Amino acid sequence: MIIDYDYFTVMKKIGLVYSFNGNKTSQVAKRIIEEMKDVPIEAINAETLSEEQFLAFDNLILGVPTWFDGELPNYWDEFGPAIEDLDLKGKCFALYGLGDQVNYSENFLDAVGIMAELLKSRGAKIIGLTSTKGYSFESSKAVTGEKFLGLGIDFENQANKNKERIKLWMKQLQNEFH
Ligand SMILES: Cc1cc2nc3c(=O)[nH]c(=O)nc-3n(C[C@H](O)[C@H](O)[C@H](O)COP(=O)(O)O)c2cc1C
C-alpha cells in the first residue's frame, strides 16, 4: 500500500531552545509548551546546546532576552561562532525576545535583531513577525518596517499582556511553520 503523506498536514517537531536558567525566558517557554499542546515540541537548554541538536530540527523557536545594553546573553553569544559555520537553508526560526522598553528604551529587544541577522546570513527564514503597536520605545534592532522580527515580551512593564501575546503568537506560528 502506498501512503501519500501529502494528504496529511503533519506538523514537524519543533525545537524550543532557551536558557533553562533564564528565569523569565523559562516562564515564557513553559507557556509556549502549554499553548502548543497538540504539536510535538522538544525543549533544549541553550546553555549546553550542540550543533547537532541545533541542526536536528527544521522548525525552531529561540528564546532571546536582551542583556548588557543591547547585547545577546552570554550563552547565545558563545554559540554565535558555531552558527556562523552552519548551513541553515530550509530552516524556519521564530524568535521570542525579552526586554524592558522603559529602562532600555534605546536598545529594546536588540538581541532579537542581532540573532535574526545572524540566522538570515546563514540562509534561515525568520517567521513569527509581530506588530510594534502597543509598545513604546526609542529604538530597537529588532524592528524591520513596522514589525518586530519575533515576539516582544516585557515582564517589567507589560507582564499583564504576556499571556495573550504568547497565545496569539502560537496561533500565528502554527500557520507559518512548515
Ligand atoms: C543588566 C541588565 C541589562 C539589560 N539590558 C537590556 C537591554 O539592553 N534591552 C532590553 O530590551 N532589555 C534589557 N534588560 C531587560 C531584560 O532583557 C529582561 O529583564 C529580561 O526579562 C531578562 O530575562 P531573563 O531573566 O530570562 O534572562 C536588561 C536587564 C538587565 C538586568
The ligand as a MOL file (V3000), in Angstrom:
LIG
                    3D

  0  0  0     0  0            999 V3000
M  V30 BEGIN CTAB
M  V30 COUNTS 31 33 0 0 0
M  V30 BEGIN ATOM
M  V30 1 C 21.7990 44.3460 33.4280 0
M  V30 2 C 20.6010 44.2790 32.5370 0
M  V30 3 C 20.6920 44.7420 31.2250 0
M  V30 4 C 19.5810 44.7270 30.3730 0
M  V30 5 N 19.6940 45.2370 29.1050 0
M  V30 6 C 18.5770 45.2880 28.3150 0
M  V30 7 C 18.6280 45.8950 27.0180 0
M  V30 8 O 19.6530 46.3890 26.5640 0
M  V30 9 N 17.4940 45.9160 26.2680 0
M  V30 10 C 16.3050 45.4020 26.7170 0
M  V30 11 O 15.3150 45.4540 25.9940 0
M  V30 12 N 16.2350 44.8130 27.9510 0
M  V30 13 C 17.3220 44.7500 28.7510 0
M  V30 14 N 17.2480 44.1780 30.0000 0
M  V30 15 C 15.9710 43.5790 30.4460 0
M  V30 16 C 15.9820 42.0580 30.3000 0
M  V30 17 O 16.0460 41.6740 28.9580 0
M  V30 18 C 14.7070 41.4740 30.9160 0
M  V30 19 O 14.7280 41.7170 32.2990 0
M  V30 20 C 14.5110 40.0070 30.6430 0
M  V30 21 O 13.2380 39.6630 31.0780 0
M  V30 22 C 15.5470 39.0960 31.2620 0
M  V30 23 O 15.2020 37.7650 31.0190 0
M  V30 24 P 15.9470 36.5380 31.7330 0
M  V30 25 O 15.9820 36.8710 33.2050 0
M  V30 26 O 15.1290 35.3310 31.4560 0
M  V30 27 O 17.3120 36.4580 31.1310 0
M  V30 28 C 18.3450 44.2040 30.8410 0
M  V30 29 C 18.2580 43.7260 32.1650 0
M  V30 30 C 19.3540 43.7670 32.9990 0
M  V30 31 C 19.1980 43.2730 34.4200 0
M  V30 END ATOM
M  V30 BEGIN BOND
M  V30 1 1 1 2
M  V30 2 1 2 3
M  V30 3 2 2 30
M  V30 4 2 3 4
M  V30 5 1 4 5
M  V30 6 1 4 28
M  V30 7 2 5 6
M  V30 8 1 6 7
M  V30 9 1 6 13
M  V30 10 2 7 8
M  V30 11 1 7 9
M  V30 12 1 9 10
M  V30 13 2 10 11
M  V30 14 1 10 12
M  V30 15 2 12 13
M  V30 16 1 13 14
M  V30 17 1 14 15
M  V30 18 1 14 28
M  V30 19 1 15 16
M  V30 20 1 16 17
M  V30 21 1 16 18
M  V30 22 1 18 19
M  V30 23 1 18 20
M  V30 24 1 20 21
M  V30 25 1 20 22
M  V30 26 1 22 23
M  V30 27 1 23 24
M  V30 28 2 24 25
M  V30 29 1 24 26
M  V30 30 1 24 27
M  V30 31 2 28 29
M  V30 32 1 29 30
M  V30 33 1 30 31
M  V30 END BOND
M  V30 END CTAB
M  END
